[in-house]
Amino acid sequence: MGKIKTIYVTDKAQEVFSKLEDMRPKNISFSEMLSITAKEFITKHDPNNMRLEDFESDNEVVPNFYSDITVWRELIMKSDTGRLREIQERLVQLENLVRQREEVLLR
């Protein structure tokens, strides 16, 4: 048996809930639909869940530049010496470009 939860619904939340109500399959209760959407949110935003979209490259598997930092951490911690050197070289190149741009902007 389930539990009863009571929530305060703001006007903004009411708009979202109304859209969800319109879209939800009628064989699924509203509370079950909230559960499904919450699970999808958790799955999508959990830093332990690596997604294919986190990796973009034609010749190497590397995280997307703006991927969650945990994705980068995992890559670095699993890298061998050669791969770590490649990452360090790219990091130095990026730092140099940022420094050059800062010098132009701060003149």
C-alpha positions, -999 to +999 in steps of 0.1 A: +000+000+000+012+035-008+016+066+013-002+099+010+020+129+003+007+164+003+025+192-016+020+229-020+015+237-057+026+271-069+010+288-100+041+279-120+040+243-108+003+241-116+011+249-152+036+221-154+013+197-137-015+206-161+008+198-190+018+166-174-018+156-168-026+163-205+003+143-217+002+113-193-012+080-206-046+075-190-036+040-177-010+056-155-020+075-123-008+110-118+014+100-089+030+072-110+037+097-137+054+120-112+075+090-101+085+083-137+095+118-144+114+121-111+133+088-120+141+102-154+154+134-139+175+115-114+189+092-141+198+121-163+214+142-137+232+116-116+269+122-121+275+084-118+255+078-149+278+083-179+259+090-211+269+086-247+264+123-252+292+129-227+316+117-253+322+134-286+352+127-309+358+112-343+390+094-334+391+091-296+366+087-268+369+118-246+342+136-226+324+165-240+341+197-228+311+207-206+304+172-193+300+169-155+334+170-138+329+135-125+330+122-161+364+139-165+376+126-132+368+090-142+387+094-175+417+109-158+418+083-130+416+054-155+442+069-180+475+053-185+507+074-185+506+081-223+469+091-222+475+113-192+504+131-210+480+138-240+455+153-216+481+174-199+494+187-232+459+197-243+453+213-209+485+234-213+474+244-248+440+255-235+456+274-206+478+293-231+448+302-252+429+315-222+459+335-210+463+351-244+426+360-245+428+375-210+458+397-220+438+411-249+407+417-228+426+433-199+445+458-220 
